[in-house]
Amino acid sequence: MAAKPKGAASVEVQDCIEQWRKHIDYFWTPTLEQLVGLAEQYNNHPGFRENFDKIDPHLSEFMLEAVKVYVTNITKQRL
């Protein structure tokens, strides 16, 4: 993931998370809490974690962090 070095809160990473969320919407429209839950599953489930981390070490952990930033930003916008 080329944007990873820029940090979870970077515009580039947040754009990637937005694209991922839109992709999920084709199948299911999660609440913000469910979106974080899905990222937590990617991070906590050994199989998911292994697959993500094959792409880039610690990617599952980074994605969880980025999703939490995304949800925080969305929540602030709604206030």
C-alpha positions as a Markdown table, in Angstrom:
| # | Residue | x | y | z |
|---|---|---|---|---|
| 1 | Met | 0.0 | 0.0 | 0.0 |
| 2 | Ala | 1.8 | 3.0 | -1.3 |
| 3 | Ala | 0.0 | 5.5 | 1.0 |
| 4 | Lys | 0.8 | 3.7 | 4.2 |
| 5 | Pro | 4.0 | 5.6 | 5.0 |
| 6 | Lys | 1.9 | 8.8 | 5.0 |
| 7 | Gly | -0.1 | 7.7 | 8.0 |
| 8 | Ala | -3.6 | 6.5 | 8.8 |
| 9 | Ala | -5.0 | 10.0 | 8.9 |
| 10 | Ser | -3.5 | 11.1 | 5.6 |
| 11 | Val | -5.8 | 12.2 | 2.8 |
| 12 | Glu | -4.5 | 9.4 | 0.6 |
| 13 | Val | -5.2 | 6.7 | 3.1 |
| 14 | Gln | -8.6 | 8.1 | 4.0 |
| 15 | Asp | -9.4 | 8.1 | 0.3 |
| 16 | Cys | -8.6 | 4.4 | 0.2 |
| 17 | Ile | -10.8 | 3.8 | 3.2 |
| 18 | Glu | -13.6 | 5.7 | 1.5 |
| 19 | Gln | -13.2 | 3.6 | -1.6 |
| 20 | Trp | -13.3 | 0.4 | 0.5 |
| 21 | Arg | -16.4 | 1.6 | 2.3 |
| 22 | Lys | -18.1 | 2.3 | -1.0 |
| 23 | His | -17.2 | -1.1 | -2.3 |
| 24 | Ile | -18.8 | -2.7 | 0.8 |
| 25 | Asp | -22.0 | -0.8 | 0.0 |
| 26 | Tyr | -22.5 | -3.0 | -3.0 |
| 27 | Phe | -23.1 | -5.9 | -0.7 |
| 28 | Trp | -24.1 | -4.4 | 2.6 |
| 29 | Thr | -24.4 | -0.9 | 4.1 |
| 30 | Pro | -22.8 | -1.1 | 7.6 |
| 31 | Thr | -23.2 | 1.4 | 10.3 |
| 32 | Leu | -20.1 | 3.2 | 11.4 |
| 33 | Glu | -19.8 | 0.9 | 14.4 |
| 34 | Gln | -20.1 | -2.2 | 12.1 |
| 35 | Leu | -17.4 | -0.7 | 9.8 |
| 36 | Val | -15.1 | -0.5 | 12.8 |
| 37 | Gly | -16.1 | -4.0 | 13.8 |
| 38 | Leu | -15.3 | -5.4 | 10.3 |
| 39 | Ala | -11.8 | -3.8 | 10.5 |
| 40 | Glu | -11.4 | -5.2 | 14.0 |
| 41 | Gln | -12.2 | -8.7 | 12.6 |
| 42 | Tyr | -9.6 | -8.2 | 9.9 |
| 43 | Asn | -7.1 | -7.4 | 12.6 |
| 44 | Asn | -8.1 | -10.0 | 15.2 |
| 45 | His | -9.0 | -13.0 | 13.2 |
| 46 | Pro | -5.9 | -15.0 | 12.4 |
| 47 | Gly | -6.9 | -15.9 | 8.9 |
| 48 | Phe | -7.9 | -12.4 | 7.9 |
| 49 | Arg | -4.8 | -11.0 | 9.6 |
| 50 | Glu | -2.5 | -13.4 | 7.8 |
| 51 | Asn | -4.0 | -12.5 | 4.4 |
| 52 | Phe | -3.7 | -8.8 | 5.0 |
| 53 | Asp | -0.2 | -9.0 | 6.4 |
| 54 | Lys | 0.9 | -11.0 | 3.3 |
| 55 | Ile | 0.2 | -7.8 | 1.3 |
| 56 | Asp | 2.1 | -5.6 | 3.8 |
| 57 | Pro | 3.4 | -6.3 | 7.3 |
| 58 | His | 1.0 | -4.9 | 9.9 |
| 59 | Leu | -1.6 | -3.9 | 7.3 |
| 60 | Ser | -4.5 | -5.3 | 9.3 |
| 61 | Glu | -3.5 | -3.2 | 12.3 |
| 62 | Phe | -2.9 | -0.1 | 10.1 |
| 63 | Met | -6.3 | -0.6 | 8.4 |
| 64 | Leu | -8.0 | -0.7 | 11.8 |
| 65 | Glu | -6.3 | 2.5 | 12.8 |
| 66 | Ala | -7.3 | 4.1 | 9.5 |
| 67 | Val | -10.9 | 3.0 | 9.8 |
| 68 | Lys | -11.1 | 4.5 | 13.3 |
| 69 | Val | -9.8 | 7.8 | 11.9 |
| 70 | Tyr | -12.4 | 7.6 | 9.1 |
| 71 | Val | -15.3 | 7.0 | 11.5 |
| 72 | Thr | -14.1 | 9.8 | 13.8 |
| 73 | Asn | -14.0 | 12.2 | 10.9 |
| 74 | Ile | -17.5 | 11.2 | 9.7 |
| 75 | Thr | -18.8 | 11.5 | 13.2 |
| 76 | Lys | -17.4 | 15.0 | 13.5 |
| 77 | Gln | -18.9 | 16.0 | 10.2 |
| 78 | Arg | -22.3 | 14.9 | 11.3 |
| 79 | Leu | -22.3 | 17.0 | 14.5 |
